[in-house]
Structures are given as C-alpha cells and as structure tokens.
Amino acid sequence: TVRPEGSKNQDLLLMDPAHSMLDAATAEQVRALIAKGALSPGVLATSDCRADYRAMSAAGVQFLQEPATRPYGIEAVLRDDSGNWFSFTQRTY
C-alpha cells in the first residue's frame, strides 16, 4: 500500500492480480490481459508529467510510453512490478 506524499486520506493498494483469483488458470488469464494493456487499474495524476517521468525513470520505474500530448493532457504509461499498467497524466485543460 502506498500513499501520495502529504495525503492522509488516499491509499493505493498494489497487488498481483493472482491474489484475488479463484484458481491459477484464471490468474494467468488476467495477468495476460493486463500485460497486453487490456485491463488498467487506473490513472495517476501529476502536475508535471515530463519532470516526474524523468525522475521516476531515473529511479527505475518502467515506462511503456514516454510523455506525449493527448487531447486531455500529457500522458505517459507505466507498469508496476506486478504487471499493472497505469496512465500517468497531467491535465492541461
């Protein structure tokens, strides 16, 4: 479980999807869908996507897509160590 710096009310639970599956075969199917990007657990907001991307990349975070301008803002895509994909987004509107 992690919490954004300065927050006392927002926790994120990061876990391998296998922990909530009924059997190993289903867990593998879910892992495969997550690895393909078909399932995403959420969006992480940032006020400076490009600067945070550089800092997090230097710290070893695996990004699947570098920051890019989108209609809704600037977005990078990262993967956690359980294979989950997250949109890392800076709203620009």
Sequence and secondary structure as in RCSB ss.txt:
>XXXX:A:sequence
TVRPEGSKNQDLLLMDPAHSMLDAATAEQVRALIAKGALSPGVLATSDCRADYRAMSAAGVQFLQEPATRPYGIE
AVLRDDSGNWFSFTQRTY
>XXXX:A:secstr
 B  TT SS  B    GGGG SSHHHHHHHHHHHHHTS   EEEE S HHHHHHHHHHTT EEEEEEEEETTEEE
EEEE TTS EEEEEEE  
